């Protein structure tokens, strides 16, 4: 029983510190796909700073200012595809920002609204070409990636896989972070 109380105390302290430092109670995400390799690997845990406490620097702006995170210019953001809360959020780099009615890429369609154009570091094309066909609205952005712990997310990924096997249902639809 004493061990359980100790674990509960540690969790409470962690949650309070997470709220103070990152602006969120659950500041971590496990990387589930290869889309951000080599800078984030499957099984890594990434700490996310809440968007209300962070500024997004695009790759375009980062290249101008020299600002780099996770091996490349600009920020890696966690966002909700189309703003949906029923699917796993995506963690990709903010490449540049477009205004409504601007082309989303050279020779591409115009943006229906303003937002970020995003891309996984390992992917060959931007998300708006294949994954999410519109710019990422600012309100869809959950936060900005700040730190990474290699391999620490394998426990969470394994737990999700066990639940999936036991229930016969995928734990997340459209897994892609």
C-alpha positions in Angstrom: 0.0 0.0 0.0 2.9 2.4 0.8 4.3 1.8 -2.7 0.9 2.7 -4.2 0.8 6.0 -2.2 4.4 6.8 -3.3 3.5 6.2 -7.0 0.4 8.4 -6.6 2.5 11.2 -5.0 5.1 11.0 -7.8 2.3 11.2 -10.4 0.7 14.2 -8.7 4.1 16.0 -8.6 4.7 15.1 -12.2 1.3 16.5 -13.3 1.8 19.7 -11.4 5.2 20.2 -12.8 3.9 19.4 -16.3 1.2 22.0 -16.0 3.8 24.6 -14.8 6.5 23.8 -17.3 4.6 22.7 -20.4 1.1 24.2 -19.8 -0.6 20.8 -20.1 -1.4 17.8 -17.8 -0.2 15.3 -20.4 2.8 16.7 -22.1 4.1 13.5 -23.8 3.5 11.7 -27.0 5.0 8.4 -28.2 6.2 8.5 -31.8 4.3 5.8 -33.7 5.6 6.0 -37.3 8.8 6.7 -39.2 7.6 10.0 -40.7 9.9 12.1 -38.5 13.1 10.0 -38.8 16.0 10.5 -38.3 15.2 13.2 -35.8 12.4 11.3 -34.0 12.2 7.6 -34.0 9.4 5.1 -33.5 9.2 4.5 -29.7 10.6 7.9 -28.7 8.7 10.0 -26.2 8.4 13.6 -27.1 7.5 16.4 -24.6 5.0 18.9 -26.0 4.7 22.5 -24.8 1.1 23.7 -25.0 0.5 26.1 -27.9 -0.8 28.8 -25.5 2.8 28.9 -24.1 4.7 28.5 -27.3 5.3 30.3 -30.6 5.5 28.3 -33.8 8.6 29.0 -35.9 8.2 27.6 -39.4 11.1 26.0 -41.3 11.1 28.9 -43.7 11.5 31.5 -40.8 13.9 29.2 -38.9 16.2 29.1 -42.0 16.3 32.9 -42.1 16.9 33.3 -38.3 19.1 30.2 -37.8 16.6 28.7 -35.3 16.7 24.8 -35.3 14.9 22.1 -33.4 15.3 18.3 -33.8 18.0 18.6 -36.4 16.3 21.0 -38.9 15.1 24.6 -39.1 11.8 25.5 -37.4 9.5 23.8 -35.0 7.9 20.4 -34.9 4.2 20.8 -34.0 1.6 18.4 -32.8 -1.7 19.0 -34.5 -5.2 17.6 -35.0 -5.9 16.6 -38.6 -8.9 18.7 -39.7 -9.3 19.7 -36.0 -10.7 16.2 -35.3 -10.4 14.9 -31.7 -11.4 11.3 -32.6 -8.1 10.5 -34.3 -4.5 10.4 -33.2 -2.8 13.8 -33.5 0.1 14.2 -36.0 3.6 15.4 -35.1 5.3 17.0 -38.1 7.4 20.1 -38.9 5.8 23.4 -39.7 7.3 24.3 -43.1 5.7 27.6 -43.8 2.5 29.6 -43.3 0.0 30.5 -46.1 -2.9 32.9 -46.1 -6.3 32.1 -47.5 -6.4 32.1 -51.3 -2.6 31.8 -51.6 -1.3 28.7 -53.4 -0.4 26.0 -50.9 2.7 25.2 -52.9 4.2 26.3 -56.2 1.6 25.5 -58.9 -0.7 24.0 -56.3 -4.3 24.7 -55.3 -5.2 27.8 -53.3 -5.6 27.5 -49.6 -9.2 27.6 -48.5 -8.1 29.2 -45.2 -4.9 30.4 -43.6 -2.6 27.9 -41.8 0.6 26.0 -41.6 1.9 23.7 -44.4 3.5 20.7 -42.6 5.7 17.7 -43.5 7.3 14.8 -41.7 11.1 15.1 -41.9 11.3 11.6 -43.5 8.4 12.1 -45.9 9.0 13.1 -49.6 5.9 15.4 -49.8 4.1 17.9 -47.6 1.1 16.7 -45.7 -1.2 18.9 -47.7 -0.4 17.0 -50.8 -1.4 13.6 -49.4 -2.3 13.5 -45.7 -4.3 16.5 -44.8 -5.4 18.4 -47.9 -5.8 21.9 -46.3 -3.4 24.1 -44.2 -3.3 23.4 -40.5 -5.3 26.1 -38.8 -3.7 27.6 -35.8 -6.5 26.3 -33.5 -5.7 22.8 -34.6 -2.2 23.0 -33.3 -2.0 21.4 -29.8 1.6 22.3 -29.1 5.3 22.5 -30.0 7.7 19.6 -29.5 10.5 20.5 -27.0 12.4 17.4 -25.8 12.8 13.8 -26.8 13.6 10.6 -24.8 14.7 7.8 -27.0 12.9 4.4 -26.6 10.8 5.5 -23.7 7.5 5.3 -25.7 7.8 1.6 -26.4 5.9 0.8 -23.2 3.0 2.9 -24.3 3.0 1.5 -27.8 3.2 -2.1 -26.5 0.3 -1.4 -24.1 -1.8 -0.1 -27.0 -1.0 -3.2 -29.1 -2.0 -5.5 -26.2 -5.3 -3.7 -25.8 -5.8 -3.9 -29.6 -5.2 -7.7 -29.6 -7.5 -8.3 -26.6 -10.4 -6.2 -27.9 -9.9 -6.7 -31.6 -10.2 -3.0 -32.1 -7.5 -0.6 -33.1 -6.7 1.9 -30.3 -6.3 4.8 -32.6 -7.7 5.3 -36.1 -5.4 6.8 -38.7 -2.3 6.4 -36.4 0.3 8.8 -37.6 2.5 10.6 -35.2 
